[in-house]
Amino acid sequence: MESHHLIFNAHPLSRYSLAALIGAIETDHRLSNLSIDAPIKLSVKRILKSVASGPTVLAYSVMSTQTKRIYKEVRGIRESLGNSVIIIGGGAHASARPMELLEKGFDYAVIGEGELSLPELLWCFMNDKDPTSIPGVVGETSRKCPIPRDLEPVDLDAQPPFALRMNIVGPIEVTRGCPFSCKFCCTPFLTGGRVRNRSVSVIVHWLKQAVERSGFDRTWFLSPNALSYGGRGRTVEADRLEELLRAVTGIAGIDEVFFGSFPSEVRPEFVTKPILEMMRQYVANKSLQIGLQSSSDRLLKQTNRHHTAEEGMKAISTALDCGFIPHVDMIFGLPGETTKELHESIDLCYSLAEMGAKTHGHVFMPLPGSAYQNEEPGKLDPESRRLLGELSRKKLLTGSWSAQEDMARDLSSSKS
């Protein structure tokens, strides 16, 4: 029987999606004979060795901020190996601009959530079937590209959160989707407004497996708004939230649980003293990631945030009162932002530092699939860069804000 191979590019920036997707492949009995490799450093030599031993698929999870590096890598692989390897791409950028991937040397692009379509694509690869018959998979013969949110949604309970067989683990995604339509975010395009929750029993099942098989002793959770767990995303479901925290902290072998800290965040209007006091009984994290984004109510309304700056400041004060260090997400250079508003947002960051909080800074990027995808990239004036640099040097500001101006320009110049 011919040996088939999958090489999944395991770049650190896509490690969360890698864990979930390989988990879906590992648990699909049809793919038990598929050899899987997930190297941190991908080389042509490594791919050549795989191709020599059987048909090979090379897979990338493509974020919009990674395209420059990935397209250069794919171009080099094509120059060295031609069509002897099948190259597929998924992820947010593939969902928003699938035809761009095909133009850049990919054979197939996977649109939307990959837990269902990627195993199907690999089964087709192993059985000489046409993958473009799969909803969400497009190739050079495809005539239409579906919108991700219109495809069948994944049942989180039916999918593993990580890949235990290959010991590729990460945060457990407890909710997917968001009912809010922030214009700078591509989540509404990717998953629509429906929020799905992974059930407590399933989360506990996989955590117990991780303890037994991988020596897991701490866990993080992944959610666009952690405090919405258990509901439809618009209200705090306190009982469901405590049920989750009580259950996971009660697992033998789990010493620490991190909830509401990076890579998750919480919306400010969800933060209340009773909720945080309840969390404090269970969680190990000292920080709480709060999405404020701007000090300007005008911009918050324009971007469709559904909260005010005052609500943000109240949430930050409440977090401090409850023993958390707020890490506050801010976006600089939003569309329509005046220099005065930009400087006021930076002034707020200095005020946050005086309060005992920290800022996680971003420069606005016109992400493909977002309502703002065609807007001009964010740009900082020299004084803003100086002030933000000062906060960074004092370790009061984190994030990739200093590199995101260039990323934003690259995104803007690559518009299709």
Secondary structure, DSSP 8 states (H G I E B T S, - for coil): ---EEEEE---GGGHHHHHHHHHHHHT-GGGTTEEEE--SS--HHHHHHHHHHS-EEEEEE--GGGHHHHHHHHHHHHHHHTTSSEEEEESHHHHH-HHHHHHTT-SEEE-S-HHHHHHHHHHHHHTT--GGGSTTEEETT------GGGS----GGGS-SSBTTTTB---EE-EE--S---TT-SHHHHHTT--EE--HHHHHHHHHHHHHHH---EEEEE-SSGGGTTTTSSS--HHHHHHHHHHHHTSTT--EEE-SSTT--B-GGG--HHHHHHHHTT---SEEEEEEE-S-HHHHHHTT--S-HHHHHHHHHHHHHTT-EEEEEEEES-TT--HHHHHHHHHHHHHHHHHT-EEEEEE----TTSTTTTS------HHHHHHHHHHHHTT-EESSHHHHHHHHHHHHHT--
